[in-house]
Every structure is written in C-alpha cells, then in structure tokens.
Amino acid sequence: MMQKLIAGVDEAGRGPLVGSVFAAAVILPTDYQLAGLTDSKKLTEKKRNELAVLIKEQAVAWCVASASVQEIACLNILHATMLAMKRAVQGLCVQPEHVMVDGNRVPKDFGVSAESVVKGDSKIIQISAASVLAKTARDAEMYALAECYPQYGFERHKGYGTAAHLAALRQYGVLPEHRCDFAPVKALLVQGKLFE
C-alpha cells in the first residue's frame, strides 16, 4: 500500500518587528535520514543550517514562501501568516494528499484536507522539517538586512523587539522594512521617527 503524501507546514517570524513572515511546506520520503531533526527552536543555528541542506536534498517536495511587510500591514500578521502557508503548499511540485499545520489554525481554502497540530513542530517530523526551512529562510533575510543596516544589529536579535533593537529604532528611526502596524514601530512613526 502506498504511503499517503503528507505535507508538514510551519511558519517563522510572526513576532519580530521587521521583515517578512515565512512559511515552509515539506513532504518527506519514508526513508529519510535526518538525525536530530526536531522543532527548529530547540536546535542550534549550525544544526538548523546543516539540516536545511539535508531536508532539501531528501524531500519529495519542499517550498518556502513568505508574506511581505506590506501584506502584513494590509492583512494583519495572522492573515499574512496564513497567506504565506497557503503559498508554501501551493508552491510544492508534488500535490500532498493531506497537510498538517503547526499550531491551532489552518488557512481557509487550502484546497486539500488539512489539520492543525498544537506543538506539531516537536511531534510531527514533516512539520519539524518545515520549521527548519522557514526559520533558516527568515534568518537569511535578517542577515541580508544586517548588511544593509549594520547599526540595527539584526544578525543578533533577528528582528525581535529586544532592548537593543528598540534602542536602535529610537536612535536611527523606522526602516521601510519595519512592520508599521506593530505597536513599538507605530509609536515611533507617530513621532515622525523615520530612518534618514
């Protein structure tokens, strides 16, 4: 009997104050060799990067997608995350028969049977794989931003609202890549604190 093609889906970057939100979808073969794979938050950055390469090599299909800062502002972060997840599933070169999404929500109109799994990134190997691809893609965006704007320290805090990030925002102003509808950013925009 053929194994059902199951895609795992997870996101990265819902909480930060800057950049896109990413989602990944992954279908794994039955004979995958991914020792140590678990929820990306429990892995070191080095291990995540190593596993990301292996996942891409071994997956039956994988896709990483995102929703932009502009889309986050228009839709809100929850709906932008759902959009990124839909894009990731639709971008798979093999149509899954079932999708398992980390968390407690499934995007509407997925076009395929789907279920949400709370803490799925620790329980379902396909979701673990998706969490690694989403996180490494999101981190790559932060490293690229850090090269453009070294004074903000994106390579260290990855865009989260740390004390260092908030201090840089106050000192240097709001970038076009910042999420204008997130409270700390919005407050500075009201004051006219734009990057110059």
Protein Blocks (a to p, Z undefined) as FASTA:
>chain_A
ZZddddddddehklpmgdjdddddddddfkbccehiacfklpcfklmmmmmmmmmmmpmb
dcdddddfklmmmnommlmmmmmmmmmmmmpcbdcfbdcdehjbdcehklpacdddehkl
mmmmklmmmmmmmmmmmmmmmmmmmmmmmmnommmnnopacfklmmmmmmnopafkbcfk
bmklmmmmmnopacZZ
